[in-house]
Amino acid sequence: MRRALLRKGLRLSTHLLTLAQLALFAGGFWLHCLSFRRAGVNHHLSFMKRTVEKLYLTDAVTTALTAVTLGVAFFLLLIGARRFFKRGWGSSATPVVGAVLALAFVVELWLPSLKALPAWPVLLGVTALAFVLQVVKALLNARIERLE
């Protein structure tokens, strides 16, 4: 009884984390759309973009973030492939989506056309936070599989 309740609670928390990820992406997209309509939002995002580029995303930090993120994406792809061959697509979806989010983070970090967007730092942060939530979901799914 207790294990079943724990399993249901963990599944509910993974679904809530998925909703949080969707809310993050919707909020980032909404802020991006507002940046073209409201001058105050555009000015704030432009200021924030310059600040983030000067203080946090120097060349060394960007290179280190890229290397770490690509390593984690490769590791998650290996986990997803291993689970796919053992159990099928259902259990391998979470690590594969995590790897895709990590690759999306790298693309957002380096693609010049995305860097030109006013909401670029927000979108970068949203993708990074969604990736962290996806890793938490992968850990919760591993715990659920151990309980079954």
Rosetta blueprint (number, residue, H / E / L):
1 M L
2 R H
3 R H
4 A H
5 L H
6 L H
7 R H
8 K H
9 G H
10 L H
11 R H
12 L H
13 S H
14 T H
15 H H
16 L H
17 L H
18 T H
19 L H
20 A H
21 Q H
22 L H
23 A H
24 L H
25 F H
26 A H
27 G H
28 G H
29 F H
30 W H
31 L H
32 H H
33 C H
34 L H
35 S H
36 F L
37 R L
38 R L
39 A H
40 G H
41 V H
42 N H
43 H H
44 H H
45 L H
46 S H
47 F H
48 M H
49 K H
50 R H
51 T H
52 V H
53 E H
54 K H
55 L H
56 Y L
57 L L
58 T L
59 D H
60 A H
61 V H
62 T H
63 T H
64 A H
65 L H
66 T H
67 A H
68 V H
69 T H
70 L H
71 G H
72 V H
73 A H
74 F H
75 F H
76 L H
77 L H
78 L H
79 I H
80 G H
81 A H
82 R H
83 R H
84 F H
85 F H
86 K H
87 R H
88 G L
89 W H
90 G H
91 S H
92 S H
93 A H
94 T H
95 P H
96 V H
97 V H
98 G H
99 A H
100 V H
101 L H
102 A H
103 L H
104 A H
105 F H
106 V H
107 V H
108 E H
109 L H
110 W H
111 L L
112 P H
113 S H
114 L H
115 K H
116 A L
117 L L
118 P L
119 A L
120 W H
121 P H
122 V H
123 L H
124 L H
125 G H
126 V H
127 T H
128 A H
129 L H
130 A H
131 F H
132 V H
133 L H
134 Q H
135 V H
136 V H
137 K H
138 A H
139 L H
140 L H
141 N H
142 A H
143 R H
144 I H
145 E H
146 R H
147 L H
148 E L
